[in-house]
Amino acid sequence: MGDEISLAISTVIFALRPDPDGGSPTLWIPLVRRIREPFLGRWALPGGPLLADESLSGAAARNLKTTTGLEPRYLEQLYAFGEPDRSPGARVVSIVYWALVHAGEADRVAEGDNVRWFIADEVPDLAFDHSTIVEYALWRLRTKMEHSRIAHALLGDTFTLAQLREVHEAVLRTKLDPANFRRQIEASGSVVATDQVLTGGRHRPPRLYRYNDAVSLVDSSPLDDAASSPSLS
Amino acid sequence: MGDEISLAISTVIFALRPDPDGGSPTLWIPLVRRIREPFLGRWALPGGPLLADESLSGAAARNLKTTTGLEPRYLEQLYAFGEPDRSPGARVVSIVYWALVHAGEADRVAEGDNVRWFIADEVPDLAFDHSTIVEYALWRLRTKMEHSRIAHALLGDTFTLAQLREVHEAVLRTKLDPANFRRQIEASGSVVATDQVLTGGRHRPPRLYRYNDAVSLVDSSPLDDAASSPSLS
């Protein structure tokens, strides 16, 4: 079965980084320049082959580290893309993973001629069907992910409600009313207040919140083993 | 890339059929008996190869029709399974699709020694990792799908609130209070009343409802073309 059909594993990595104009948090993704045909010189998602003894997620992690240096704490499967005409001269099915990483992790990418961060909503015309894949990943992020998961993955373990609102504003590309946002988040139960505040010498330092673990456990998939992190979607 | 790794496409089909004991609606899936090694004689999900000129969903539809005779109006991609040890003596990655079908469609399956419906929560020990796949599909159905989508896919275009409640009871495997259920569904806006009633000569025939298209459009994926049906999850 599957004669002359090959398999590739690619990844979409979202991170919050400052917008170059106003500096407000914005969704970025790392891309890799193609150094061979087809699509020589075009930007593409980081990826590569599946080796004989690797799991799919293991291949995604290895390919991502090799091409960008990134090592997200977890990768989640996004979708398999397999239209017959997506790769000129060959039949390639790509299983795509995705992850959200903190700004600190994102800074580990050594940018250069062949690796660069792009604003996710403003990527150039990519190799293969990778523009469609990025569009699909953005749609999943905006419509399917639980807000608490996005906060956890992009911000780390604790965050202020203002930081959380900035994440939502970056993902949704819109401004939110701070008072309404606070009420909605507190009503949802998705985050809980800690007894810590954000340090930095302010007169009234803002309180730090954390992700509500009790909520996440409800959604744990039977594919997750006990040691794994909560899934993204 | 992907030397000696082959690709298969399998499907999980859910239908509501009567429980053999009480007759109440219950989730069933069709399985196919293996007629070759590995796992000769064991039950497995319907599936087969991806041909060179087929899309992934096209292969899922063709394999499903060949093995069971079923032709669901739409199939949705569920997940790709690719652990290195899932198929003895070969490396096979399976991209799994799923669908919900009406009882009328389900009756088109010609049951026999090698094709049979099973209660989804009571399948025997299946070939490969197919037991895990069924468990994952049930988890997705129970936790991730919107209730309006389930109703639409399992019931057809119009249905009474009692029929809708029976669907929810079958999927969740629990009894629901009719009055509370009615209030929750009406508050959700996911279904709307039609001006039709269920015929059959009753004194007070129950009103028929339909799926709320306005709600479904919000969730349409960028991968859907305009002509396609709403996605399952």
Boltz contact constraints between the chains, C-beta under 6 A:
constraints:
  - contact:
      token1: [A, 1]
      token2: [B, 6]
      max_distance: 6.0
  - contact:
      token1: [A, 1]
      token2: [B, 8]
      max_distance: 6.0
  - contact:
      token1: [A, 1]
      token2: [B, 49]
      max_distance: 6.0
  - contact:
      token1: [A, 2]
      token2: [B, 6]
      max_distance: 6.0
  - contact:
      token1: [A, 2]
      token2: [B, 7]
      max_distance: 6.0
  - contact:
      token1: [A, 2]
      token2: [B, 49]
      max_distance: 6.0
  - contact:
      token1: [A, 2]
      token2: [B, 50]
      max_distance: 6.0
  - contact:
      token1: [A, 5]
      token2: [B, 7]
      max_distance: 6.0
  - contact:
      token1: [A, 5]
      token2: [B, 50]
      max_distance: 6.0
  - contact:
      token1: [A, 6]
      token2: [B, 1]
      max_distance: 6.0
  - contact:
      token1: [A, 6]
      token2: [B, 2]
      max_distance: 6.0
  - contact:
      token1: [A, 7]
      token2: [B, 2]
      max_distance: 6.0
  - contact:
      token1: [A, 7]
      token2: [B, 5]
      max_distance: 6.0
  - contact:
      token1: [A, 8]
      token2: [B, 1]
      max_distance: 6.0
  - contact:
      token1: [A, 49]
      token2: [B, 1]
      max_distance: 6.0
  - contact:
      token1: [A, 49]
      token2: [B, 2]
      max_distance: 6.0
  - contact:
      token1: [A, 50]
      token2: [B, 2]
      max_distance: 6.0
  - contact:
      token1: [A, 50]
      token2: [B, 5]
      max_distance: 6.0
  - contact:
      token1: [A, 52]
      token2: [B, 91]
      max_distance: 6.0
  - contact:
      token1: [A, 53]
      token2: [B, 84]
      max_distance: 6.0
  - contact:
      token1: [A, 55]
      token2: [B, 83]
      max_distance: 6.0
  - contact:
      token1: [A, 56]
      token2: [B, 82]
      max_distance: 6.0
  - contact:
      token1: [A, 80]
      token2: [B, 80]
      max_distance: 6.0
  - contact:
      token1: [A, 80]
      token2: [B, 95]
      max_distance: 6.0
  - contact:
      token1: [A, 82]
      token2: [B, 56]
      max_distance: 6.0
  - contact:
      token1: [A, 83]
      token2: [B, 55]
      max_distance: 6.0
  - contact:
      token1: [A, 84]
      token2: [B, 53]
      max_distance: 6.0
  - contact:
      token1: [A, 91]
      token2: [B, 52]
      max_distance: 6.0
  - contact:
      token1: [A, 95]
      token2: [B, 80]
      max_distance: 6.0
  - contact:
      token1: [A, 135]
      token2: [B, 222]
      max_distance: 6.0
  - contact:
      token1: [A, 136]
      token2: [B, 222]
      max_distance: 6.0
  - contact:
      token1: [A, 136]
      token2: [B, 223]
      max_distance: 6.0
  - contact:
      token1: [A, 139]
      token2: [B, 221]
      max_distance: 6.0
  - contact:
      token1: [A, 139]
      token2: [B, 222]
      max_distance: 6.0
  - contact:
      token1: [A, 221]
      token2: [B, 139]
      max_distance: 6.0
  - contact:
      token1: [A, 222]
      token2: [B, 135]
      max_distance: 6.0
  - contact:
      token1: [A, 222]
      token2: [B, 136]
      max_distance: 6.0
  - contact:
      token1: [A, 222]
      token2: [B, 139]
      max_distance: 6.0
  - contact:
      token1: [A, 223]
      token2: [B, 136]
      max_distance: 6.0
